[in-house]
Amino acid sequence: MTDLTKKFAHFLLLGDTASSYKLVEKLLLDGYSSLYIYEKIIKDALYYIGYLWEIDEIGIADEHLATGTADFIITKLQLLFKEHDNHQQKQAMLFCLEGEEHYIGIKMAANIFKEHNWNVKYLGPNLPLQHAIYFANKSKPDVVCLSLTMSNQLKNLSHYITSLAELDHKPTIIVGSRLSVKYDLTNFIPKNAIVISNLEKLSSWITEQKVLEKAY
């Protein structure tokens, strides 16, 4: 945890959107990538805030304020990248499982796809399976990304993936979760799903797909 990350966490806890974005903007001007900002500034700051909540130094309202402020910053970063009106773009659909309210990680993942010029359908937290299937059938994404942070959601994960894998257009299914550090998620998911533990690995995977497309 760097001093800069703690400073950013302090701004988040104050709900200070101006200072939070000014810090991020300076990093961008200094040449730091958005990926670095997502992983080493925003994510690490939120983990630190979660730790402060666990040791009772802050309350749940403080944590909610910090999350809302981080959400605002991520949205502003998203606006830095132009939307491309191209029907040939690959499409990614991203959401959190039903009952999962921790959405900041999947929202940052959506931004990573956007930066790689994908057409992104970000559906947010707490999406019931039947609605995920409905939307996937309608939009036919190339990739479906699911996110979860709570271990009690693991029992639902296999059902989501199995159902989505049966879609006629056979999308690639990605599971994003920090739980992969603690658990072997392959015990909970079919072999046709990919587990990606952080945004750096997601960015590398997307880049790899571009290389494979050019090869063929």
C-alpha positions as CSV (number, residue, x, y, z in Angstrom):
1,M,0.0,0.0,0.0
2,T,1.6,3.2,-1.2
3,D,1.2,6.7,0.4
4,L,-0.5,7.8,-2.8
5,T,-3.1,5.0,-2.6
6,K,-3.8,5.9,1.0
7,K,-4.2,9.5,0.0
8,F,-6.7,8.5,-2.7
9,A,-8.5,6.3,-0.1
10,H,-8.7,9.4,2.2
11,F,-10.4,11.4,-0.7
12,L,-12.8,8.6,-1.3
13,L,-13.8,8.4,2.3
14,L,-14.4,12.2,2.2
15,G,-16.6,11.8,-0.9
16,D,-14.2,14.4,-2.5
17,T,-14.7,13.7,-6.2
18,A,-12.7,16.7,-7.3
19,S,-9.5,15.8,-5.4
20,S,-9.9,12.1,-6.2
21,Y,-10.1,12.8,-10.0
22,K,-7.3,15.4,-9.8
23,L,-5.0,12.7,-8.3
24,V,-6.0,10.3,-11.1
25,E,-5.7,12.9,-13.8
26,K,-2.2,13.8,-12.7
27,L,-1.2,10.1,-12.9
28,L,-2.5,9.9,-16.5
29,L,-0.6,13.1,-17.4
30,D,2.6,11.6,-15.9
31,G,2.2,8.6,-18.2
32,Y,0.7,6.0,-16.0
33,S,-1.8,3.7,-17.7
34,S,-5.5,3.4,-16.8
35,L,-4.8,-0.2,-15.9
36,Y,-2.2,0.9,-13.3
37,I,-4.8,3.3,-11.9
38,Y,-7.5,0.7,-11.7
39,E,-5.3,-2.0,-10.1
40,K,-2.8,0.0,-7.9
41,I,-4.8,3.1,-7.0
42,I,-8.6,2.4,-7.1
43,K,-8.7,-1.3,-6.3
44,D,-6.0,-1.1,-3.6
45,A,-7.6,1.9,-2.0
46,L,-11.0,0.1,-1.8
47,Y,-9.3,-3.0,-0.3
48,Y,-7.7,-0.7,2.3
49,I,-11.1,0.9,3.0
50,G,-12.6,-2.6,3.4
51,Y,-9.9,-3.4,5.9
52,L,-10.7,-0.2,7.9
53,W,-14.3,-1.3,8.0
54,E,-13.3,-4.8,9.2
55,I,-11.4,-3.3,12.1
56,D,-14.2,-0.9,12.9
57,E,-12.3,2.3,12.1
58,I,-15.1,3.3,9.7
59,G,-18.8,2.5,9.3
60,I,-20.8,1.0,6.5
61,A,-22.0,4.5,5.5
62,D,-18.3,5.6,5.0
63,E,-17.7,2.5,2.9
64,H,-20.7,3.3,0.7
65,L,-19.6,6.9,0.3
66,A,-16.2,5.7,-0.8
67,T,-17.6,3.2,-3.2
68,G,-19.9,5.9,-4.8
69,T,-17.0,8.3,-5.2
70,A,-14.9,5.5,-6.8
71,D,-17.8,4.8,-9.1
72,F,-17.8,8.4,-10.2
73,I,-14.1,8.4,-11.0
74,I,-14.4,5.2,-13.0
75,T,-17.2,6.7,-15.0
76,K,-15.1,9.8,-15.7
77,L,-12.2,7.6,-16.9
78,Q,-14.6,5.7,-19.2
79,L,-15.6,9.0,-20.9
80,L,-11.9,9.5,-21.9
81,F,-12.3,6.7,-24.4
82,K,-14.2,7.3,-27.6
83,E,-17.1,5.1,-28.6
84,H,-16.7,3.6,-32.0
85,D,-19.8,3.0,-34.1
86,N,-18.8,-0.2,-35.7
87,H,-21.1,-3.2,-36.0
88,Q,-18.1,-5.4,-36.5
89,Q,-16.8,-4.8,-33.0
90,K,-16.7,-7.7,-30.7
91,Q,-19.2,-7.4,-27.9
92,A,-18.8,-8.1,-24.2
93,M,-21.6,-8.5,-21.7
94,L,-20.6,-7.9,-18.0
95,F,-22.6,-8.3,-14.8
96,C,-22.6,-9.5,-11.2
97,L,-24.5,-12.6,-10.0
98,E,-27.8,-12.2,-8.3
99,G,-27.2,-11.1,-4.7
100,E,-23.8,-9.7,-5.5
101,E,-23.6,-6.0,-4.9
102,H,-19.9,-5.4,-5.2
103,Y,-19.7,-4.1,-8.7
104,I,-16.6,-1.8,-8.9
105,G,-14.4,-4.6,-10.2
106,I,-16.7,-5.6,-13.0
107,K,-17.2,-1.9,-13.9
108,M,-13.4,-1.4,-14.2
109,A,-13.4,-4.6,-16.4
110,A,-16.0,-3.0,-18.6
111,N,-13.7,0.0,-19.1
112,I,-10.8,-2.3,-20.0
113,F,-12.9,-3.8,-22.8
114,K,-13.9,-0.4,-24.0
115,E,-10.3,0.7,-24.1
116,H,-9.6,-2.3,-26.4
117,N,-12.5,-1.0,-28.7
118,W,-15.1,-3.6,-27.7
119,N,-18.8,-2.9,-27.7
120,V,-19.6,-3.2,-24.0
121,K,-22.9,-4.1,-22.4
122,Y,-22.4,-3.4,-18.7
123,L,-25.4,-4.7,-16.7
124,G,-24.2,-3.9,-13.2
125,P,-24.7,-5.8,-9.9
126,N,-27.3,-8.3,-8.8
127,L,-28.6,-9.7,-12.1
128,P,-30.8,-12.8,-11.9
129,L,-29.9,-15.6,-14.2
130,Q,-33.1,-15.5,-16.3
131,H,-32.5,-11.9,-17.1
132,A,-28.9,-12.6,-18.0
133,I,-30.0,-15.3,-20.4
134,Y,-32.7,-13.1,-21.9
135,F,-30.2,-10.3,-22.6
136,A,-27.5,-12.6,-23.9
137,N,-30.0,-14.2,-26.4
138,K,-31.0,-10.7,-27.5
139,S,-27.6,-9.1,-27.9
140,K,-25.5,-12.3,-28.6
141,P,-22.2,-11.1,-27.0
142,D,-18.9,-12.8,-28.0
143,V,-17.9,-12.8,-24.3
144,V,-19.9,-13.0,-21.1
145,C,-18.1,-11.8,-17.9
146,L,-19.5,-12.7,-14.5
147,S,-18.2,-11.3,-11.2
148,L,-18.5,-12.3,-7.6
149,T,-16.7,-11.4,-4.4
150,M,-18.6,-13.4,-1.8
151,S,-17.9,-17.1,-1.2
152,N,-21.6,-17.8,-0.5
153,Q,-22.2,-17.1,-4.2
154,L,-20.0,-19.9,-5.4
155,K,-22.9,-22.4,-5.1
156,N,-24.7,-20.3,-7.8
157,L,-21.8,-19.8,-10.1
158,S,-21.8,-23.3,-11.7
159,H,-25.6,-22.9,-12.5
160,Y,-25.0,-19.5,-14.2
161,I,-22.1,-20.8,-16.3
162,T,-23.8,-24.0,-17.3
163,S,-26.9,-22.1,-18.4
164,L,-25.0,-19.5,-20.3
165,A,-22.8,-22.1,-22.0
166,E,-25.9,-23.6,-23.5
167,L,-26.7,-20.5,-25.5
168,D,-26.9,-21.1,-29.2
169,H,-24.2,-18.7,-30.2
170,K,-21.7,-20.2,-27.6
171,P,-20.1,-17.1,-26.1
172,T,-16.8,-17.3,-24.2
173,I,-17.5,-17.2,-20.5
174,I,-15.1,-15.4,-18.1
175,V,-15.3,-15.5,-14.4
176,G,-13.7,-12.6,-12.6
177,S,-13.2,-12.9,-8.9
178,R,-10.7,-12.2,-6.2
179,L,-11.9,-15.5,-4.6
180,S,-9.6,-17.3,-7.1
181,V,-6.7,-16.3,-4.8
182,K,-8.3,-18.3,-1.9
183,Y,-10.3,-21.0,-3.8
184,D,-9.7,-23.3,-6.8
185,L,-12.6,-22.0,-8.8
186,T,-12.2,-24.8,-11.3
187,N,-14.0,-26.9,-8.7
188,F,-17.1,-24.8,-9.2
189,I,-17.2,-24.1,-12.9
190,P,-17.3,-26.2,-16.1
191,K,-14.1,-26.6,-18.2
192,N,-15.3,-24.2,-20.9
193,A,-15.2,-21.2,-18.6
194,I,-12.1,-19.0,-18.1
195,V,-11.1,-17.7,-14.6
196,I,-9.3,-14.3,-14.6
197,S,-8.2,-13.0,-11.2
198,N,-7.3,-9.4,-12.0
199,L,-7.5,-6.6,-14.6
200,E,-4.0,-7.1,-15.8
201,K,-4.7,-10.6,-16.8
202,L,-7.9,-9.6,-18.4
203,S,-6.1,-7.0,-20.5
204,S,-3.5,-9.6,-21.5
205,W,-6.3,-12.0,-22.5
206,I,-8.0,-9.4,-24.7
207,T,-4.7,-8.5,-26.4
208,E,-4.1,-12.2,-27.0
209,Q,-7.4,-12.5,-28.8
210,K,-6.4,-9.7,-31.1
211,V,-3.1,-11.5,-32.0
212,L,-5.0,-14.7,-32.6
213,E,-7.5,-12.9,-34.9
214,K,-4.6,-11.5,-37.0
215,A,-3.0,-14.9,-37.2
216,Y,-6.1,-16.3,-38.8
